[in-house]
Amino acid sequence: MGKIIAIANQKGGVGKTTTSINLAASLGVLEKKVLLIDADPQANATSGLGIDVETVEIGTYQILEHSHTPLEAVIKCSSPNVDVIPAHIDLVAIEIELVDKENREYMLKKALESVKDQYDYILIDCAPSLGLLTLNALTAADSVVIPIQCEYFALEGLGKLLNTIKSIQKIHNPDLDIEGLLLTMFDSRLRLSNQVVEEVQKHFNDMVFETVIQRNVKLSEAPSFGESIINYDATSKGAVNYIHLAQEIIKKNSK
């Protein structure tokens, strides 16, 4: 049975989509079958894997409203062993449309039951908010990866997210685990980056991934070519970091 991992943080610009795309590609290269679900109306994970957002007819919106199955929404992408359920700007409307529905927090969980057995990992790229879309993702997930940028405001809002996860564990999903806190955009030349790493590791100990994602120009360039870092430049620092992260997650889940 596949493991569903949400990649979430209500702060924008912390590396959620970069992590979603490149972790999916890295797991795929390591011969795991992966489904990446774009649950962000900005649809950056969709375009970042070379899919034209304007051509998306069936995607996350349709599976949340249960008008189509996940398999009907799946698109093959250029990364080996990786399938994508794309997003479109119409996903913005789903928060309003789900408000009056019964069991609105469980729409994604219910939809994914039909495909969970067909993948080793299902990754959900969450929107930068704690709205109904992210709530659906966290209710459907087995665990959550929380990217944290190595900058001054890194820990701001983390407490709020951890409280949200606690309340979801109490009310909707008692089995939700924290897969790990992932430090991103690390620059070893900056004292501040090193201080943030020390602070996070001191406060959260084993919850923090050993892998740290270093700031890397190639990582920023890859999405504009519609490629993961693995396809774009497999020898880059960014590619090596994400392969290490994938290996760490596989090792953790094989125990």
C-alpha positions as CSV (number, residue, x, y, z in Angstrom):
1,M,0.0,0.0,0.0
2,G,1.3,3.4,-1.0
3,K,2.3,6.1,1.6
4,I,0.6,9.5,1.2
5,I,2.9,12.4,2.1
6,A,1.7,16.0,2.2
7,I,4.3,18.7,1.7
8,A,2.9,21.7,3.6
9,N,3.7,25.0,5.2
10,Q,1.3,28.0,5.2
11,K,4.3,30.3,4.5
12,G,5.0,30.9,0.8
13,G,8.4,30.7,-0.8
14,V,9.8,28.0,1.5
15,G,10.4,25.4,-1.2
16,K,7.2,23.3,-1.1
17,T,6.8,22.9,-4.8
18,T,10.5,22.6,-5.5
19,T,10.5,19.8,-2.9
20,S,7.4,18.1,-4.3
21,I,8.7,18.0,-7.9
22,N,12.2,17.0,-7.0
23,L,11.4,14.5,-4.3
24,A,8.9,12.8,-6.7
25,A,11.6,12.7,-9.4
26,S,14.2,11.4,-7.0
27,L,11.9,8.6,-5.7
28,G,11.1,7.7,-9.3
29,V,14.8,7.4,-10.2
30,L,15.2,5.1,-7.2
31,E,12.6,2.9,-8.8
32,K,9.6,3.8,-6.6
33,K,6.3,4.4,-8.4
34,V,5.1,7.9,-7.5
35,L,2.0,10.0,-7.9
36,L,2.4,13.7,-7.5
37,I,-0.9,15.6,-6.8
38,D,-0.8,19.4,-7.4
39,A,-3.2,20.8,-4.7
40,D,-2.2,24.4,-5.2
41,P,-4.3,26.7,-7.5
42,Q,-1.1,28.4,-8.6
43,A,-0.4,25.0,-10.4
44,N,3.4,25.5,-10.2
45,A,4.1,21.8,-9.7
46,T,2.1,21.2,-12.9
47,S,3.9,23.7,-15.0
48,G,7.2,22.8,-13.3
49,L,7.0,19.3,-14.8
50,G,6.3,20.6,-18.3
51,I,2.5,20.3,-18.4
52,D,0.7,23.2,-20.0
53,V,-1.8,24.4,-17.3
54,E,-4.1,25.8,-19.9
55,T,-4.7,22.4,-21.4
56,V,-5.7,20.7,-18.1
57,E,-9.3,19.5,-18.4
58,I,-9.3,16.9,-15.5
59,G,-7.2,17.5,-12.4
60,T,-7.3,18.0,-8.7
61,Y,-10.5,20.1,-8.8
62,Q,-12.4,17.3,-10.5
63,I,-11.2,14.6,-8.2
64,L,-12.1,16.7,-5.1
65,E,-15.7,17.2,-6.4
66,H,-15.7,13.5,-7.3
67,S,-16.8,14.1,-10.9
68,H,-13.7,12.1,-12.1
69,T,-11.5,9.4,-10.6
70,P,-7.8,10.0,-9.9
71,L,-6.8,7.6,-12.7
72,E,-8.8,9.7,-15.2
73,A,-6.8,12.8,-14.1
74,V,-3.4,11.2,-14.2
75,I,-0.8,12.5,-16.7
76,K,2.5,10.9,-17.4
77,C,5.5,13.2,-17.2
78,S,9.1,13.1,-18.4
79,S,10.4,11.9,-15.0
80,P,10.6,8.1,-14.9
81,N,8.1,6.3,-12.7
82,V,6.2,9.6,-11.9
83,D,2.6,10.4,-12.7
84,V,1.0,13.7,-12.0
85,I,-2.6,14.8,-11.2
86,P,-2.4,18.5,-12.4
87,A,-4.0,21.6,-11.1
88,H,-5.6,24.6,-12.8
89,I,-6.6,28.0,-11.6
90,D,-10.2,26.8,-11.2
91,L,-9.0,25.0,-8.1
92,V,-9.4,28.4,-6.3
93,A,-13.2,27.8,-6.4
94,I,-13.1,24.5,-4.6
95,E,-12.8,26.0,-1.1
96,I,-16.1,27.9,-1.6
97,E,-17.8,24.9,-3.3
98,L,-16.9,22.4,-0.5
99,V,-18.0,24.7,2.4
100,D,-21.6,23.3,2.5
101,K,-20.7,19.7,1.7
102,E,-20.9,17.0,4.3
103,N,-17.5,15.5,5.2
104,R,-15.8,18.2,3.2
105,E,-12.5,17.5,4.9
106,Y,-12.5,13.9,3.6
107,M,-13.0,14.5,-0.2
108,L,-9.4,13.9,-1.1
109,K,-9.0,11.0,1.2
110,K,-12.1,9.3,-0.3
111,A,-10.9,9.9,-3.8
112,L,-7.4,8.5,-3.2
113,E,-8.7,5.2,-1.8
114,S,-9.0,3.8,-5.4
115,V,-5.3,4.5,-6.3
116,K,-3.4,4.1,-3.0
117,D,-2.4,0.5,-3.8
118,Q,-1.0,1.4,-7.2
119,Y,1.8,3.6,-6.0
120,D,4.7,3.4,-3.6
121,Y,4.4,7.1,-2.7
122,I,1.7,9.7,-3.3
123,L,3.0,13.2,-2.7
124,I,0.6,16.2,-2.3
125,D,2.0,19.7,-3.1
126,C,-0.1,21.9,-0.8
127,A,-1.2,25.5,-1.2
128,P,0.5,28.2,1.0
129,S,-2.4,28.4,3.4
130,L,-4.2,26.5,6.1
131,G,-7.5,26.5,4.1
132,L,-9.8,23.6,3.1
133,L,-7.5,22.4,0.4
134,T,-4.6,21.9,2.8
135,L,-7.0,20.5,5.4
136,N,-8.1,17.9,2.8
137,A,-4.4,17.0,2.0
138,L,-3.5,16.6,5.7
139,T,-6.6,14.5,6.4
140,A,-5.8,12.2,3.4
141,A,-2.1,12.0,4.3
142,D,-0.2,9.4,6.3
143,S,2.5,12.0,7.1
144,V,3.7,15.5,6.4
145,V,7.0,17.0,5.2
146,I,7.4,20.6,6.4
147,P,9.9,22.6,4.4
148,I,11.6,25.4,6.4
149,Q,13.6,28.1,4.7
150,C,17.0,28.9,6.4
151,E,16.1,32.5,7.0
152,Y,15.2,34.8,9.9
153,F,11.5,34.3,9.8
154,A,11.8,30.5,9.4
155,L,10.2,29.5,12.7
156,E,7.5,32.2,12.4
157,G,4.2,30.3,11.8
158,L,5.7,26.9,12.4
159,G,4.0,26.8,15.8
160,K,0.6,27.6,14.1
161,L,1.2,24.8,11.5
162,L,2.1,22.3,14.3
163,N,-1.0,23.3,16.2
164,T,-3.1,22.7,13.0
165,I,-1.5,19.3,12.6
166,K,-2.4,18.5,16.3
167,S,-6.0,19.5,15.8
168,I,-6.2,17.4,12.6
169,Q,-4.8,14.4,14.5
170,K,-7.4,14.9,17.2
171,I,-10.4,15.4,14.9
172,H,-9.9,14.1,11.4
173,N,-6.7,11.9,11.1
174,P,-5.3,10.3,14.3
175,D,-2.7,8.5,12.2
176,L,-1.1,11.6,10.7
177,D,2.7,11.7,11.5
178,I,5.3,14.3,10.9
179,E,7.6,12.7,8.3
180,G,10.2,15.4,9.0
181,L,11.1,19.1,9.0
182,L,13.2,19.9,5.9
183,L,15.6,22.7,5.9
184,T,15.7,24.4,2.5
185,M,17.7,27.3,0.7
186,F,20.7,26.7,3.0
187,D,23.7,28.9,2.2
188,S,26.7,27.7,4.2
189,R,28.4,31.2,3.7
190,L,25.8,32.9,5.7
191,R,26.0,32.9,9.5
192,L,22.2,33.3,9.7
193,S,21.6,30.1,7.7
194,N,23.9,28.2,10.0
195,Q,22.1,29.7,13.1
196,V,18.7,28.7,11.8
197,V,19.9,25.1,11.2
198,E,21.3,25.0,14.7
199,E,18.0,26.4,16.2
200,V,15.7,24.0,14.4
201,Q,17.9,21.0,15.2
202,K,18.1,22.0,18.8
203,H,14.4,22.5,19.2
204,F,13.1,19.6,17.1
205,N,15.9,17.0,17.3
206,D,14.8,13.8,15.5
207,M,12.0,15.5,13.7
208,V,14.5,17.2,11.4
209,F,15.8,15.5,8.3
210,E,19.5,14.9,8.1
211,T,19.4,16.1,4.5
212,V,19.6,19.9,4.1
213,I,18.6,21.4,0.7
214,Q,21.3,23.9,-0.3
215,R,20.7,27.1,-2.3
216,N,21.4,26.2,-5.9
217,V,20.9,28.1,-9.1
218,K,20.1,24.9,-11.1
219,L,17.2,24.2,-8.8
220,S,15.8,27.7,-9.6
221,E,16.3,27.2,-13.4
222,A,14.9,23.7,-13.8
223,P,11.1,24.6,-13.5
224,S,11.4,27.2,-16.4
225,F,12.4,24.3,-18.6
226,G,9.5,22.1,-17.3
227,E,12.0,19.7,-15.8
228,S,12.8,18.2,-12.4
229,I,16.4,18.9,-11.2
230,I,17.1,15.2,-11.9
231,N,16.3,15.6,-15.6
232,Y,17.8,19.1,-15.9
233,D,21.2,18.5,-14.2
234,A,21.6,15.2,-12.3
235,T,25.1,16.2,-11.2
236,S,24.1,19.5,-9.5
237,K,24.1,20.1,-5.8
238,G,20.3,20.3,-5.8
239,A,19.9,16.9,-7.5
240,V,22.3,15.3,-5.0
241,N,20.5,16.8,-2.0
242,Y,17.1,15.5,-3.2
243,I,18.4,12.1,-4.0
244,H,19.7,12.0,-0.4
245,L,16.3,13.1,0.9
246,A,14.5,10.4,-1.1
247,Q,17.0,7.8,0.2
248,E,16.4,9.0,3.8
249,I,12.6,8.7,3.4
250,I,12.8,5.2,1.8
251,K,15.1,4.1,4.6
252,K,12.8,5.5,7.3
253,N,9.7,3.8,5.7
254,S,11.4,0.4,5.3
255,K,11.8,-0.1,9.0
